[in-house]
Amino acid sequence: MKFHVLTIFPDFVASVFQFGVVRRGVEAGLIEPHVHDLRDWTTDRHRSTDDMPFGGGPGMVMRCEPIFSAVESLRAANPAPLPLVYTSPAGEPFNQRIAEELANGPDLLLLCGRYEGVDQRVLDNLVDREISMGDYVLSGGELPVMCLVDAVSRLIPGVVGDSQSVHEESFTNGMLDWPHYTRPESYRELSVPEVLLSGHHANIDSWRHEQALLMTYRRRPELLTQEQRERAKQILGL
Ligand SMILES: C[S@@+](CC[C@H](N)C(=O)[O-])C[C@H]1O[C@@H](n2cnc3c(N)ncnc32)[C@H](O)[C@@H]1O
């Protein structure tokens, strides 16, 4: 899958492709990063990508000309569809379902906003999808785009070594993850739950699913069905 990213801080964004699971995906040829400096599409001496807002007010706005030129030239060079995703606090809240949808879809072109955001004509005429990383304001779209790249990359078949681990993670089955332990068995008199040492796979499975249910009930009950909430209450003796 190709990720094209348009940003004024290409070195910052490039780092998401240089570590861990995403890097392995790149090395395996499953992920193709194309990080572009938006300034390459400017035509003025100062290579400016922003200007003052019409109507006045504080802050600068990203100009539409370099963005239109960049998107049009990247689309012309890429015969396959290249939907444009813009990350913004006003977008649809990102979640695992959207990550799965994007991982199963075409290559992506991701636009990182800065300043007060981008000229509305870009949103109205070029952007296919607007995605938010949460109800808070960051100073730029680079970190949201890096989060999106990471979450989508690990769902591309073959990127995560043991694909089962991706299918057993938080949100995939509508619940949070269960607790994990590793060696040593006992540390400062803190021990690992007995069932995990039993070697009895059916019991381990059922313990893990019960723990996931209880964790979700305590922290994110809205993720559960009424039936699951009742089951959790029953286990807790409530
Ligand atoms: C300082 S913010 C602009 C905030 C904008 N004026 C507002 O009030 O919503 C600059 C850029 O960071 C990115 N950004 C900031 N917070 C974000 C979030 N929660 N999710 C996604 N992108 C975000 C967007 O690309 C945005 O254009």
The ligand as a Tripos MOL2 file, in Angstrom:
@<TRIPOS>MOLECULE
LIG
   27    29     1     0     0
SMALL
NO_CHARGES

@<TRIPOS>ATOM
      1 C1         -3.6310   24.3480   15.2440 C.3       1 LIG1
      2 S1         -4.5020   23.1610   14.3100 S.3       1 LIG1
      3 C2         -5.8490   24.0810   13.6730 C.3       1 LIG1
      4 C3         -7.0190   24.0630   14.5700 C.3       1 LIG1
      5 C4         -8.2560   24.7170   13.9640 C.3       1 LIG1
      6 N1         -8.1070   26.1180   13.8080 N.3       1 LIG1
      7 C5         -9.4400   24.4110   14.8450 C.2       1 LIG1
      8 O1         -9.7750   25.2140   15.7010 O.co2     1 LIG1
      9 O2        -10.0160   23.3210   14.7020 O.co2     1 LIG1
     10 C6         -3.4790   22.8870   12.9170 C.3       1 LIG1
     11 C7         -3.6890   21.5680   12.2000 C.3       1 LIG1
     12 O3         -3.3930   20.5020   13.0690 O.3       1 LIG1
     13 C8         -4.1590   19.3680   12.7160 C.3       1 LIG1
     14 N2         -4.8760   18.9060   13.9290 N.ar      1 LIG1
     15 C9         -4.9080   19.5320   15.1170 C.ar      1 LIG1
     16 N3         -5.6310   18.8440   16.0230 N.ar      1 LIG1
     17 C10        -6.0580   17.7300   15.3880 C.ar      1 LIG1
     18 C11        -6.8670   16.6180   15.7930 C.ar      1 LIG1
     19 N4         -7.3850   16.5250   17.0010 N.pl3     1 LIG1
     20 N5         -7.1020   15.6490   14.8850 N.ar      1 LIG1
     21 C12        -6.6070   15.7430   13.6340 C.ar      1 LIG1
     22 N6         -5.8400   16.7710   13.1900 N.ar      1 LIG1
     23 C13        -5.5700   17.7660   14.0500 C.ar      1 LIG1
     24 C14        -5.0890   19.7840   11.5920 C.3       1 LIG1
     25 O4         -4.5490   19.3740   10.3650 O.3       1 LIG1
     26 C15        -5.0920   21.3020   11.7250 C.3       1 LIG1
     27 O5         -5.3620   21.9330   10.5160 O.3       1 LIG1
@<TRIPOS>BOND
     1     1     2 1
     2     2     3 1
     3     2    10 1
     4     3     4 1
     5     4     5 1
     6     5     6 1
     7     5     7 1
     8     7     8 2
     9     7     9 1
    10    10    11 1
    11    11    12 1
    12    11    26 1
    13    12    13 1
    14    13    14 1
    15    13    24 1
    16    14    15 ar
    17    14    23 ar
    18    15    16 ar
    19    16    17 ar
    20    17    18 ar
    21    17    23 ar
    22    18    19 1
    23    18    20 ar
    24    20    21 ar
    25    21    22 ar
    26    22    23 ar
    27    24    25 1
    28    24    26 1
    29    26    27 1
@<TRIPOS>SUBSTRUCTURE
     1 LIG1         1 GROUP 0 **** ****
